[in-house]
Amino acid sequence: MMTVEIGDDGVARCWWGTSAPDYTEYHDREWGHPIGDDRILFEKVSLEGFQSGLSWLTILRKRDNFRKAFANFDAAAVAEFTEKDIDRLLDDAGIVRHRGKIEATINNAARVLEVQDELGSFAALVWSFEPAATKPHLEPTTPESKALAKELKRRGFSFVGPTTAYAFMQAMGLVNDHLEGCFAREEVEKERAKFKRPVAVDQ
């Protein structure tokens, strides 16, 4: 059951934020805080794709390895990866060695560049799907995540379905899904109130 739990430090957190030290750090400092940086957004959408079928904790513990393997998720650099790079990545035990997900990340890097050329930033596209609701949503998808996934697919992105899209939206602060009573909910809400939403260059 999704509830707020008190950690050993006496702090009330979303239940999953108390389940492992790595999760506690991620919950407290990153999850839900609004992000408008294209590099971070590309990293997160890529890692969400790799997480498909696995636990996020597995990916979180390998995140530094992913960053080294994928040029710190510089989309311009990753878009230039070749078959030789794919072979290198398939031999890298520090990441998830899945050809389809590796190829999807390289493909998505090129798609991010296309979005940047058209709209000025990847963030402008992503944040255009921010929902109006502010209460925690406990389902794996929303109409907005379905719409975002559909738009990304239309633009040629891979491994970004509605569930992945919603996990991405939760993590990047497009919604505040910290539970009522979690200490981070109010902090995130204040950040979201101050956050300047990215918009397309022609708007």
Secondary structure, DSSP 8 states (H G I E B T S, - for coil): ---EEE-TTS-EEEGGGGS-HHHHHHHHHTTT-----HHHHHHHHHHHHHHTTS-HHHHHHHHHHHHHHTGGG-HHHHTT--HHHHHHHHT-TTS---HHHHHHHHHHHHHHHHHHHHHS-HHHHHHTT--S--S---SS--HHHHHHHHHHHHTT--S--HHHHHHHHHHTTSS----TT-HHHHHHHHHHHH------TT-
